[in-house]
């Protein structure tokens, strides 16, 4: 598939271009190239005469950059769509032959779309910048284009949720027509399939119309232009409310497994939206490196349930969140800070140890009832053998507690804000 600019094909007035027309640009074959910045117009992809994509290969033939190459009598600016196949080796295929440099219709590109096209062409050039901001962080051009793709996929799959971000109503209508065509194609495919099978709409199919491509790229770039937190809020408005449902979307798989990979900014923005507890024997997600030395503090020193006085001393109550949930989640975070890995692995490690006797405020005869805290050695876990010696220097100094507990941003809560954590 290729697009074209009729004004570029008309030539620049030189003798050679008066005879053969302007050149076909290789960048017109790229989905992210949707406008001609020299003539401030959107590219075309259909022939004004036959109404089919220009240079469209006949069904059953291998696609090529120049279809009907044997039809040497065609001008470079004529439509090469094959309407009738060649009959025998010595006959030429019947092509449309309409001139593409004489179209009367013109779709102007807005200044915002032209600026975005200049930015994309600059990143594609050999002397372009080595990095670009994406989701508030520097990214390689390959990561930025991966972000554009997966964000455009999310906009397509949730359309018309992002219609208000479109640059114009005409562009929004073009995106809506593209989404409707994908759904019609899926419905037609479903009619010939068995009743027990279901077909999923392939929202990852790229639009042929330059207006739809321009709209999706504009919306994706607008979403990625903010900070990491702003991008996360924009994505949250387009995604399902349930973390489990978010992780089942095609968009979530593209963010995690796209090649080339998405930028660090988009991964940091989408990480909290995709994070959840890992099922048993499942693939760990949300992995982190340890931030506390394991030789000084090990997961065995963390109780399976945060003691009540620890919670009262270091945590601020959150409206609408059960304190029991906070006490359980804090333990998983502590284990993750010490051992690294995912929350699922931290859960598996903590579930192998029962809660301390005093973790719910009660006491057990014959066992110590004092609650460990910063600067003191914690009580031995109930599942730990008494014969096992305590780790050397296994106390958390007051300074370490201060550096890990201060400076953290408080969770924002309110009637319209969902509390963080797995669902």
N, C-alpha and C positions, 0 to 999 in steps of 0.2 A: 504494500500500500504506500502511496506517495501523495503528497499535497503539492500544490504549485501556486505561484503568483502570476496571474496573467500579465501584469505590467512588467515583471522581470522577463517573461518569455517574449514580450514584444521587442526587446532589445534596447540598446542605449543609443542607437542612431549611427553606430559605426558601420563600415562597409560589410564586414563579415557578419555582424548581427542583423543587418538589413537582409542578408541572404539566408541565414540559417537561424535567426532568432537568438534570444538570450539563452544562457546555459541553464540546465536543470541542476539544482543544487543538491548535494548529497544530504545536507541537513534536513531537507524536506521529507526525508524518509523517517525522521525521528519523531516519536509521539509528542515530545516536549517542545517541538518547533511548530508553532501554530500561527505566527504572524510574520509579515514582511515589514521589518522596521524601516526599510528604505522608502516604501510607499505607504506606510501607515495603514495597512489593511490586513484582514484575516486571510489566511490561505484558503484555497478551494481544493476539493478532492473529487468532485463529480464533474462529468462532461456536460456542458450546457446543451448538447445535442441529443446524446443517447441516455443521459441521466444515470450513467453507471460510473463507478470509480475509474479514473483514468489509469491507463497502463494495467488494467485488470487482466490477469491471465485466464485462459479458458479453463473451466472446471476439469480436473483430472490431469492438468499439466503442472510441471514444476514452476513455481513462481520465480521470476527473474526481474532484474532491474530494467530491462528493455524487452518487453514482450513483442512478439511479431517482428523479430529482428530481420527476417527475410524480406519483409515488406520495405524494400529500400527506397521506394518512391515516396514514402511518407516524409513530410516535413517534420523537423524535430519538435515543432509546436503543435502537431496534429495529434488527436486522440488515437491511441493504439489499442483500444479495447477491441478484442476479437469478437465480432458478431457472428461469423461463420467460419468453421474450421477449414483448413486447406484440404483439397481433394487430390491426394496423390503427392508425389515428391516434386512435381514441376509446376504446381499451382500455389498461389499465395493465399494466406488467410484473408478473409474479408474483415477489414477493420472499420471503425467508425469514421475516422479521418477528419472530424470537425476541428477547426482551429480553436486552440485554447487561449490564444493571446488576443482574442477579439471579443471577450465576454463583456456584456454591458452591466451586469450586476456587480455591485461592489459593497463589501461589508467592512466598514472602517474599524480600526483597532483603537480603543481608547488609550489615552496617555498612560494609564496604569498598566494595561496589558502590554503596551510597547516597552515600558520600562522593565517589566518582568521578563519579556523576551530578550531584551538586551542583557539582562543579568544572566539568563540561562545560556545564551550564546557565548558570553564571556567566560563562563565556567567550562564550556565545551571546547573552547579554543586552546591551542597548544601553549600559548603564553598567558593563560588565565591564572587567577589567584589559586594558591595552594589550599586555602581554607575559606570557609564561609560560615556565618552564624546560622545555626539551626536549633530551634528550641532553647535559645539562650546560651548555647555553648559552641565553640569553634568545631567545625566538622570538615572533613574532606569532601570534595565535590561529589564523589561516589556515594557518600553517606547522605548528603543533601538530596540527591536524586532518589535514593531509596526512601527517604522521608517523604518526599513529594508523592511517590507512588503509593505507599501504604496509607498516607493521609487522604489522598484522592480516592483510594479504595473505600475508606471509612465513610467519606462524604457520599460516595455512590450508594453504598449499601444502606445508608440511613436517610437517603433523600426522601422528602424535602426538608429535613431537620436543619440543614445548613444553607437553606435558600437565602436567608437574610444576609449572608456573607458574599453573595454573588455580586459582581460589578454592575450588572444591568439585568433587566427583565428578559431581554432577548437571550442573553447568555444563560440565564436560569432556565428558560424554556428549552434551550438546546440540551442542557444537562438532563432535564426531565424527559425529553424525547429519547436520549440515549439510554436512560434507565428503563423506560417503557419498552424499548426495543429488546433489551436484555431479558426482560420478563416475558415478552411475547415469544422470544426464541426458546426460552425454557419451557413455556407452556406447549409450544409446538413439539418440542422434543419429548415432553411427558405424554403426549397423546399416542405416540407410537411405542411407548414403553409398557411393560407389564404393570398391572394395577398395584402390585405390591411394592414397586420401586418408586422412589421419589427423586426428582432432579433438583439440584440446587442452582440458584441463579448465580451465574459466573460474573460477579461484579468486577472481577479483575480484568475483564476484556476491555481493551483500550478503545476509546471512541475514535471513529474515523473523521467525524466533523471537527474542524478546527475550533469552532465556537465552543463545543463541549469540552475539548481539551484545554482551551484557554480558561474556561470557567473553573474546571477542577484544579488546574495549576494555580490559579489566582487564589482560590479558597484555601488550598493546602499551604501556599506560601504565607497567606495571611495568618493562618493558625500557627505556623512555625515561627512567625516573626516575634512572638512574645518571649518572656522568660520561661524557664522550665516550669514554674508553678502556674503561670498563665496558660501554657500549653496543656498542662494536666487538667485544668478546669475546663478548657475548650473541649478536650477529648471526653471528659466526664459527661458533658451535656449531650454528646452524641452516642454514648455507649449505654447499654442496659444498666440498671441500678444494681443488679446482683453481680458480685465478683465471679461467681460460678458461670453465669451466662456470658460475661465478658470474655472469659478464658476459652469459651467454646466458639467464638466468632472467628471467621477467616482472618479478620484484621489482626487478632491476637497472634495467630500463627505466623502471619507475615512479619509482624514486628519482631518476633522471637527468632525466626528462622530465615529471614530474607537474605538473599545473596545478590549483590554485596550487602553487608549488614547495615542496619540503620545507625544513625549517629548516636553518640553518647547522650546528647541532650534529649532526644526522643525516647531513648530507652529509660533514662532517669525519670522522664515525665510519665511514661506509661507503666513503669515498674510497680508503683503502689496500686494502680488500677488492676493489675494482673496478679498481684501477690496473694497467695492463699496457702492454707496448709496442704502439704503434699500427702496424697493417699499412700497407704502402705505399699511398698515395692514400686511406687511411682517415681517419676523423674523429678528430682529436687529442682525447685525454682526459687528465685530471689536469693541466690547464694551471696555470701559476704565473707570477706577475710576477717580473721580475728583481730581485735584491737587491744586485748589484754594478754600479757604473756602467760602461756599455759604452765610454765614452770613455777609461776608464783600463785596461780589461781586456776583450778581445774573445775570442770562441770560437776564433779562429784561433790563439790562444796556448795552447790546451789540446791536449795530445797525444791521439791517438786511443786510447792505452792508457796507464794510469797507470804512471809509472816505479816500479820496484821499491823504491827507497829512499824515495820519497814514501809508498808503502803501509806500509813498515816504520816510518816515523817518525810517521805520523798515524793509523793504523788499528790497532785491536786485533784479533787473530785471533779468528774466530768458529768455534766447534765445529761441524763438519758442513758448513761453507760453503767452497767452493773459493776460494782467494785470487785466482785469475784472474777469477772472477765479481765479486768485490769491486772489483778494479782496473778492470774494465770499467764497472761500475755507477757508481763514483765519478766517472768522466769524464763520464758522462751527466748526473749531478747538478751538476757544475761548470758544464757548458754551460747547463743549465737555470737555474742561479743567475745567470748572466751575461746570457743572451739571453731568459729567460722561455720561455713556451710549454709544450709537453708533452714527455714523455720520448721519444715517437716522433719529434718534430722534432729533439730533441737527438741521437738516434741517427742520423737522416739526415744531420745536419751533421757528426758525428764520423766516419761511415763514408766521407765524401768525402776523408778525410785518412788516410794510412797511419800506423802507429805510429812513434814516434821510434826511431832505431837503437839507442839505449841503453835502451829501455823494457823489454826482456827481459834486460837485464844484459850484452848483447853490445856490440860496437863495429863501426864501419864505417870503413875507411881514408878519410882525407881529410875526415872530419866530426868535429865536436866531440863528445866523449864525456862531458863533464861534465853532470851532471843538475841541472836548475834546481830551485830551492826557494824558500821564502819569503824575500822581501827581495832576490831576484836576478831578473834578466831571464830568462825561459824560452827554451829553445832553439827556433829557428825550425822550424815544421812542415815535413815533407818535401814536402808538396804545395804549399807556399807558394812563389811565385817569388822567386828571390834578389834580383831587382831591386826587389821591393816593399819600401818602407821599413817599419821596425817602428813600431807605434803609439807615440805620445808617452806617456811615463810609463807604460809597460806592465808595471811590476812590481807585485807584490802585497806591500804592506808587511807587516812582521811583526805589526803591530797588527791588520791586517785578517784575517790568518790566525788570530790568536788569537781574535778575535770570532766567526769562522765555524766554528772547530773546537772551541772550548770551550763548555761548557754544554749540549752535545747529550746527550740521553738515550741511554744504551747500549741496544743491542738485547738483549732478553731471550731467552736460548736455553736449551734443555733438551730432555729426551726427548719432551715433549708439545707443544713450541712450534715452530711452523713459522717458518723464517727469512724475513724480509721480502724482497720483490722479486718480479718477474714470474715466472710459471710457464710 
